Amino acid sequence: MNIKKIKIFAPLQALLIAALLTAPLAHPHAQTTPAPDPLFQTIQSLDTQLFDAYNHCDLEKFGSLLADDLEFYHDKTGLSRGRAALVGVSRTTSAAR
């Protein structure tokens, strides 16, 4: 009976050893960090600049980051068309804060 157990477990042991030896090869790139995407970095930087300018009431900087033909709909003040209109609304709403 011991011989049968050895014959049954030998292939399982071999499979287990093979799995353990090849496991480190399964994810060779798992520890490397992907290179940052330049487009994502640009968008993230401009987004941060825009909201920092708005939150610190730096309306000159805020306006410089907006397009001339911007259309923006605010739930309280409604539609603003153009950079000057949105900066004007922002001046009013930021003064109220």
Order of alpha helices (4+ residues) and beta strands (2+ residues): alpha-alpha-alpha-beta-beta-alpha
